[in-house]
């Protein structure tokens, strides 16, 4: 079996020779080119497991090769060599489709790590494992938006470029980040997710970069930070817009130099992490108002991934509901009553999939025998058929309303008839002599009106009131309201 073949494109003989020797010692075959023209000729003759090119060449730019390889040799990763301090060039190359980059002077350990990651991507034997890992993602749905999202994630997983995930709260940003990691060459390494908004500012540097023993009071042992914990894998910075400006400077240096220094240490240590950032805020607007550094924004926002809100993919609701209920109650442990899916489709879900999970978990707690009814959802403003299920606000003691339809003997028991009258109205400056009794009368009046309108159908009455059937049954028992005798 032949060794993977690498194409090195650089016009500096000394650097080209150093790269060739390093790659040969790794057991790889190497071809070299000094110009864009020579590289194109070799790319047309042989397949390569990796192309490594300098950014500046005598007859053109390495960026031209990046675009050509990304367009015509999609299975071949290409990396670039950039001059020291040229982070902007690296960002441009990554946006054009480069797999990764190394900076001059080339650190051989960094080069070897990058080459090994690239070879995992181009190895067909490793592809099924990565794909299988990616299939464990909880990004459920078959709508066009979700199919496009999964396809984009599969493409992004092949790159090492930083990714900025945009989306509303609860839309699944961390799930998308985990799916990218699971399908990448870093799948066997750690995935570390950090909520930047939950870390006290005084502890941020220690949490991100670690500290040496004795660096400050209470530092009794040496400790690694998030960067060291994610070494070789992926570091997700959730709610990155909440980082204070002082920490943004330190984070920018760590990302650009790929090195971190623990608190109390005198030397930096190399780290190899892929950065995925996420926020529900508009980072571009944060840059405009001065709360987020522009240079860090460009460094993190190399590739954008936008997640669709749940209201734009309501076709996925049945699959999402089934998946969530199976996770909460086990397969076959819960089912939906009539009209529940219609009610869910009529709701805006400002909290997206996370809110859907909360709604179903709460409904499951109120459901009878594992059957979720519309009233168990407690949705405000959801539609059931042509009628909106809008809970009526409780009446205040100052403005009680009289029943629109009197309770008749045909629709209520004798005990209910005796209690159907609402409490008398109060004057503007008057107060009830007994507030609990007064509120009970108001509540009893509202419940009886709902029961009368639905001919004592508890499910429909609960829907009208925006409560679950279990809650309605409890209130009827507490207020001594009984169904009419058949």
N, C-alpha and C positions, 0 to 999 in steps of 0.2 A: 504494500500500500504506500503510495507516494505521500510525502509530507505536504502540508498546506503551503501554497506559494504566495509570497508577499511582493508587492510592487512598491519600490521606494523611488520617489521623484524629488530630487534636490540637486541644485547646481553647485553646491559646495563639496568638493571631493573629500575633504577630511570628515565632514559630518556624514556624508553618504557612506563612507567606509566604516565609520563607527556604527551606524545603523545596521549595515550589512553584517558586520561581525557579531553584533548583539543578537540579531535575529537568527543567524546561522547557529550560534551557540544554543539557541532555544529549539534547535532541531527543525528549522523551517527552511524552505527554499526561497531564494531571493533573486528578483530581477531589479535592475536599476535603470533610471532614466534621468537625464539632466535637463530636459526641456519638456514643455507641454506636448510638442509634436512627437517626440520619442515615446512619451507615455501613451498617447492615443494609439500609436502603432502597436505597442505591446498589448494594450487592452483589447485591440481587435484580434489578436492572435491567440491569447490564452485566458482562461478564467483565473481569477485571483480571490484568495480568501480575505485579503485586506489590501487597500491602497493607502500609502502614507506619503503625503505630498507637502512640500514647502509652499508657503503662501505667495512668495515672489520668485518668479522664474524668468530666464532671459527672454523668452518669447511670449510671455503672458502671465496670468495669475493662476495660482492653485485653485482659486475660487471657480474658475472655468471648469477645471477637472471635477470639482465637487458637484457642480450642477449636472455635468454630463454623466458622471457615474450614477448619481441619484436618479437620473431620468432613464438611462439605457442599461444600467447594470444594477438593478434594484436589489439583488441578493448579495452584492458586494459592498461591505461597509468601507467608508473612506474617512481617514483622519487627517488633520492638518497640523503642520508645525508652524507655530507663530513666534514672532520675536518677543523678547521679554517686555512685559508692560503693554503688549498690544491686545488687551482683553477685548477691545471693540472688534478687531479682526476675527477673533475666535467666535464672538457672538454672531457676526455676519455669516461665518462659515457654518455654524450650527443651524442657523435659520435656513441656509441654502440646502441642508441635507447631510452635513457632515456627521459622522458617528460620534467623534470626540476630537480632542486636540491635545497636543503637548507643547510646552513652551521652551524656548531656547534660554539658557543652555539646557539641553535635554537631560533630565534625570532618568537614568537607565531603569531604576525600579518602577518609576511611573510609566515609562514606555512599555516595559514587560507586562505590567498590570493591564494597560490599555489593549495590548495585542492579545492577551489571553481572553479578555472580555469580547473582543471582536471575533476571535476564532470560535467562541461558543455560539455566536449568532450565525456564523456561516457553516457550522457543522450540522448536517442534516440529521445526524443521530440525536442531537440535543433538542431539535425542534419539537418532536412529539411531547417530550417532558415539559417543556415550557408551555406549549399549548394546553396540555392537560392541567397544568397548574393554573393557567388563566381561566379555565372553564369553571373553577371553583368560585369565581366572583359572584357576588350577590346582585350584580347589575341585571335585574330581571326585566324582560320586555322584548316584544317583537315589533314594535312600532318602527316606522322608517327612521325616526330620530334616534332610537336606541340601536338599531342596526348600524347606522352611520357612526354612532359613538363607539361601538365595539370595534368597527373597522379602523377608526382613527387610533384607538388605544393600541391595537395590534401593530400599527405602523410606528407609533411613538415608542413602543417598547424596544424597538431595534436601535434606538438612538441613546446617547448618553447626555443629550442636551437638557438643560433645566426646563421644567414645564410649569406653567402657571395655570391652575385649574380655577375657572370662574363658575360661579353658580350660586343660586339662592340657598339660604340655610335649609338643611335637610334634604338637599337634592342628591347627595351621595358622593361628595368630593373625595372623602377618604376611601370609599369603595373603588372609585376610579383610580386613585393613586395605587391602591393595593393590586388592582388588576394590571396596571402598567408594570409594577414590580414583578408580579407573578409570571408575566410573559417575557420578561427581559432576561439578559444573561446574568443578572444579579439575583435571580430567583432563589438561589441557595444561600444567600447572605441575608443579614437582618433588614427588616423594614421597621423603621422607628418613626412614629407619628408624634409630633409635638404641638400642643395647643399654645401658641405664643401669647395669647391673651390671658392665660391662666397662671403665668409665672411672675412672681413679684420682681420688679425691676432690679432690686438689689441683688437678687440671686441669679439673674440671667446669664452673666458671663460664666459663673461656676457651673450652671446647668448645661450650657452649650459646649464649653471647652474643657470642663473638669478642673481639678486643682491638685496641688501637691500637698503632702502631709505638712502641717505647720504653716501653711500659707496664710491662715487667718485664724482667729479664735474659733475653736470648735472643729477645725480641720484635723481630726485625729488620725485619719488615714488618707492615702491617696485615692482619688476617685476619677473615673473617666466621665466625660460629658456625652452629650447626644452625638456629636460628630464621631467620637471614638466608638461609641456603641453601634453606630450604623456603618462603620468602616467596611468597605467592600459592597455595601448594599445601598439602600435608599433612605434618605432623610426627608420626611414630609413636614413642612412648616405650615401648619394650619393657622388661619387667622393671622397671616403674616403682617397685615396692615396695622396690627396692634403693637408691633415692636416699637419701642422708643427710639428716637433718632440716634442716641449714643450707641445703642446696640446694633443699629443698622450699619454703622461704620465698621464695627468689628466683624459683623457677619459678611459684609462685602469683601473684606480682606481675606477671610477664611475661604470664601467661595473662589475668589480669583487666584489665590496662591495655593489652594488645596493643602494648606498647612494650618495648624492651630497651635496655640501655646497655652498650656494650663496655667491657671493662676499660681504664682509662686515659682514657675519654671523659668529657666534662662534660655532654653532653646525651643524651637518649634518642632512639631512632629508631623509627618505627612499623613493625610487622610484621603481616602478614595470613596467619596459618596456622590450619589446622584441626588440633586435637589429637586423636590417637587413642592411647590408652594400653592396655597389655596386661601381664598378669602371670599366673603360674600359682599365686600365693599368694592367700589370702583377705584382700583389702584391708580389709574391715570388721573382721576380727580384728586386723590390724595397727594399725588405729585404736584398738581397745580396749587393746592392750598398749603403746600409746604410741610405736610405731616409725614411724607415718605420721600426718601432720597431718589432722585432721578437715576443716578448711576446704578443703584441697587435694583430699581425697577427694570432697567434694561437688561440687567444680568439675570434676573429671575424670569423675565417675560420673554425668553427666547422662543418658546413655542407655547401657544395658547390652546387650551382645551376648555370648551364651554359646555356645561351640562344643561340639558333642557329641564325646565320645571315640570312638575307632575301635571299641571293643568294643560300643558301642550302635548301630552302623550296619554290621554285618558283611555285610549285603546288598550293600554297595558294594565288597566285596573284589575281585570279578572286574574291575570297571571300574578300580579303583585299581591293581591288579596290571598290567593291560594298559597303562595310562598310564605307570606307572613303568618297566616293561620297555621300552616304546617309546622312552622318554627315555634309558635306559641303553644299550640295544643297537640302537636303530633299529627301525622297523616290521618285524616278522617275524624279528628277530634272535635271539629267545629264545622258548622255550615251556615250559609246565609239564608235568611227568610226572604219572602217575596218583597220586592221593591228596594232591597238594601243596595244593590249595585246602582240602581237609578238614583238613589239618594246620594251615594258617593260621587257619581258623575256630576251631580248638580252642585257640588261643593267646590270652592276655589282652592282649597289646600294651600294656604300661605306658608305652611311649614313643610310642604312637599312630602316625600316618602316617609320622613321621620314622623311627621304628624299623622300620616296614615297608620303607621305602626302603633302610635299612641292611641289613636281612635279605636283600632281593632282590639288592642289589649284591654282598654277600658270596657269596650262593648262585651268582650268575652267574659269579663268579671260579672256583668249584669245579666248575661244571657241565661235563659232557662234551657237545661238539657243540651247545652252546646249549640243552640240555634240562635243566631244573632238576628234580632228584629230591628226595624228602622228606628224605633224609639231608643234602643240600646246605644245607638251611635252618638247621641247628644250633639248633633250637628246643627249649627245655626245658619239658616238660610239655604239649606240643601233642598233640592227639588225632588218631589215624589210624584212621578207622572206629570200632570199639568198643574198640580197644586203645590205651592211652596210650603215646606214644613218649617214654619218660623215660630219659635217659642214666644208666647205672649208674656210680656213683662209683668211681674207681680204688681198688683194694685197697691198703692200706698194708702195708709189710713185716711189721708186728707181727701183723696179723690176716688172713693169706691164707686163702682159702676153697678147698675142694676142689670139683672139678667135680660138678655134680648129675647129669650124664649123661656117662658115659665116651665118649671118641671111639672110634668103631669103624672097622674097615678099610673099611667101605662108605661112610663119610662123610669120610675124610681120606686124604691121600697117605701113603706110608711115612715120608717125612721129617717130616710133621706128627705122626704117631703117636709118633715118637721124642721130640718136643718137647712132648707134651701134658701131661706131669706137672707139677703146680704146684710151686713151691719149697717145701722143708720148712718147717713153722712154726718161728718163733723164740721162744725164751724171753723173758719180760718184759724182762729186762735185757740180752739178747743183741743184737748188731749183725751185719749181714751183712758178710762179709769183702770183698765187692766189690759196692757199691751199684748201679752201672749194670747189671751182669749180673743181679743179683737183681730189679731193676725190670723188666728185659726179660723175665725169666721170668714175672713177674706179668702183664705186658701180653700176652705170648704166650698165657698160659693163658686170659685173659678173651676175647681175640679168637677163639681156637679154640672156646671154649664158645658164643659167639654164632654162629659159622659152623656148628657142629654142629647147633644148634637150628634153623637155617634151611636145612639141607642145602646149605650153601656158597653160598647166594644172597647175593651181596655187598651188593646194594641193601637187602635186609631186615636183614642183619646190621649194616650201617652205621646204619640207622634205630634198631635196638635200642641201639646204642652212642652215639647222638647225634652222629655224625660224618658227613662226606660220603663218598661212594663213593671219591672221589679220595684222601681221607685214609686210608681203610681200605686201599686198594690200596698206598699208600706204606708203611704199617705192615707189611703182609703181606710186601712185598719186603724191608724192613729186617730183619724177624724170620725170614725164610726160611720162610714159610708158603705152601704151594702147594695149589691146588685138586686134588681127586682125579682120577685119570685116568678118562675115560669108559669 
